[in-house]
Amino acid sequence: MENIINRDLFDFEIGYLIKSPCLNCENKSQLPKCHADCIILDKIQTTLARGISSQSSSYES
């Protein structure tokens, strides 16, 4: 039995978008109604949701 470790990725491991996938989409004229059924946006949102920010969450004043 193989143990699989599924860990979250830091934001610098995920990368960043340099261009919206919606700009060249064939359904662009249907924005924003089409976003709920978009597989590409779903994959992007899922990947980003797994990410952990590399910035500190506490701020000193």
Backbone hydrogen bonds in HBPLUS format (Angstrom, degrees):
<---DONOR---> <-ACCEPTOR-->    atom                        ^
c    i                          cat <-CA-CA->   ^        H-A-AA   ^      H-
h    n   atom  resd res      DA  || num        DHA   H-A  angle D-A-AA Bond
n    s   type  num  typ     dist DA aas  dist angle  dist       angle   num
A0052-ILE N   A0009-LEU O   2.76 MM  43  6.08 136.1  1.95 140.8 151.3     1
A0013-GLU N   A0010-PHE O   2.88 MM   3  5.29 144.2  2.01 111.7 122.9     2
A0014-ILE N   A0010-PHE O   3.20 MM   4  6.59 143.9  2.34 149.7 160.3     3
A0011-ASP N   A0052-ILE O   2.95 MM  41  5.80 141.5  2.10 153.9 148.7     4
A0015-GLY N   A0011-ASP O   3.12 MM   4  6.26 159.0  2.17 147.0 151.7     5
A0023-LEU N   A0020-SER O   3.28 MM   3  5.74 159.2  2.33 112.0 116.8     6
A0025-CYS N   A0022-CYS O   3.30 MM   3  4.94 164.8  2.33  99.6 103.8     7
A0028-LYS N   A0025-CYS O   3.28 MM   3  5.25 158.9  2.33 109.7 109.2     8
A0030-GLN N   A0027-ASN O   2.88 MM   3  5.52 160.7  1.92 122.8 129.4     9
A0031-LEU N   A0028-LYS O   3.22 MM   3  5.51 170.3  2.23 113.2 115.1    10
A0033-LYS N   A0030-GLN O   2.93 MM   3  5.82 119.5  2.31 142.6 145.4    11
A0035-HIS N   A0032-PRO O   3.31 MM   3  5.77 160.2  2.36 113.5 118.8    12
A0037-ASP N   A0034-CYS O   3.18 MM   3  5.80 145.6  2.31 117.3 125.4    13
A0038-CYS N   A0035-HIS O   3.34 MM   3  5.15 167.0  2.36 102.6 106.2    14
A0042-ASP N   A0038-CYS O   3.12 MM   4  6.26 150.2  2.22 139.8 148.5    15
A0043-LYS N   A0039-ILE O   3.01 MM   4  6.27 156.0  2.07 149.6 154.7    16
A0044-ILE N   A0040-ILE O   3.07 MM   4  6.34 159.0  2.11 150.4 156.2    17
A0045-GLN N   A0041-LEU O   2.90 MM   4  6.05 166.9  1.92 151.4 154.9    18
A0046-THR N   A0042-ASP O   2.96 MM   4  6.08 155.8  2.02 146.3 153.0    19
A0047-THR N   A0043-LYS O   3.02 MM   4  6.17 160.7  2.06 146.5 151.4    20
A0048-LEU N   A0044-ILE O   2.95 MM   4  6.17 166.2  1.97 154.4 158.3    21
A0049-ALA N   A0045-GLN O   2.91 MM   4  5.96 149.1  2.01 142.4 150.9    22
A0050-ARG N   A0046-THR O   3.27 MM   4  6.48 136.8  2.47 139.7 149.0    23
A0050-ARG N   A0047-THR O   3.25 MM   3  5.37 135.5  2.46  98.4 109.7    24
A0051-GLY N   A0048-LEU O   3.06 MM   3  5.18 149.7  2.16 102.2 111.7    25
